[in-house]
Amino acid sequence: MSDKGPKVLVVDDDYVSLAVMKSMLSHYPARVITAECGAEAVEKALAERPHLLLLDYELPDFNGIEVYCRIYDELGDETPPAGLITGHDDEDIKQRCNEAGIEQQLSKPLSVTDLADLMRIASKAE
């Protein structure tokens, strides 16, 4: 993990998905923080103040949109940009993301291009 670059909070309860995203992020000057459930993600986001949130939709305690909303309730306009990552191509999820303020909805597996776009956003927020 780099000591420089934006902090990225990666939230996924699937060990393999988490490892893949961490590996993909290792190609960037980023400080990667991980969480495996929604409650842990909220706690780490408030304590660590990451520049980018990568949120899995399906988590064991609540979904990625709810995670984002809980963080937003605490941080307001200081909430970092977020990407919701899901294996579902569901219009309802997309609508709920837009309503919550999550502008990036990404498909699993996460593409290198999508990650590069998100890292550009995070670098600007740093």
N, C-alpha and C positions, 0 to 999 in steps of 0.2 A: 504494500500500500504506500502510496506517495504521501509525503508531508505537504505537498503543494497541490494547487488546483482545487476545483470545487469539491465540496462534500456531497456525496450522493448516498441517500438512504435507499437501499434495495430491500423490499419486503416481499417475501415469498415463503410459504410453508413447505414447498417441495425442495428438498436438499439439492437435487440435480439441477433444477431451474436456477436456484440461488447460486450454485457453483458456476454454472454457465454464464450468468450475468456478471458475476465477479470476475471471471476470466476475460470476458469481453471488455469490461471496464479497466482491466489491467493495462490496456493499450493506450490509456489516457492518463494524463497527470491528474488523478482524482483520489480523493480520500473516501474509501468505501466503508459505509456503515451498514450492517445488516440487521434485519428483524424477521422473525418467523411467524408472528401473529399481529393482529391489529393493535392490541393493547401495548405490546412492546414497541411497535412502530410509533405510536403516538408519544410514548414516553421518550424514545430516542430523538424524535423530531423536535420535541420541546427542549430537551437538554442539549442536543448537538447543533441545532439550527442548520440543517443541510441546505445546499443550494438547489437540490433537485430531489424529487421523490419518484421512485419507480415502484409502483404499487401493483401487486397481483390482485386480481379481482376476488378470487375465492381464497379466503383465509379461514382458519378454524373458529375464530370468535366473531368477527364481522367482516364485511367485504371492503375492498379497497376504496370505494367511494365513501363509505362511512368513515374510514380512516382519515381520508382527506378532509371530510367535513369536521371531524373532531379536532384535527390540527388547525383548520381554519377558524373554528370557534375560539381557539386560544390565541392564535397569532394574527388573525385578521389579514390585513393587507401585506403583512410580512411573511405570509405563507409562501413557501417556495413553489415554483412551477412543478407540475406533476404529470407523469405518464401512467395511465392505467393499462396494465398488460393482462390480456385475457385470451383464452382459447375459444371464446364464444363470439360469433358474429351476430350480435343481438342489437336491434335498433333501440330497445328499451334501455339497455346499458349505455349506449351512446348518448341518448337523450338525457339520462340521469347524470352522466359525466358532464355534459355541457351545462346543465342546470347548476351543478355543484361548482363549476369553474375549472374542471379538468379538461384542458384543450386537446391533449394528446391521448388518443386511444390506440393502443398497439396490439398486434396479434402475436400470439405465441406460435412458433418460437420468435423471439425478438430479432429483427434484422439488424445487420451492421449499419445500414443506412439510417434506420430509425434511431438507433443509439447515437450515431454521430450527430444527428439533428438535435437530439435532446442534450447532448454534451455542449453543443454550441450555445443553447439556451442557458444551461447551467453556468457556463463560463462568463456569460454576460451578467448573470445574477451575483457572481462572486464579489 
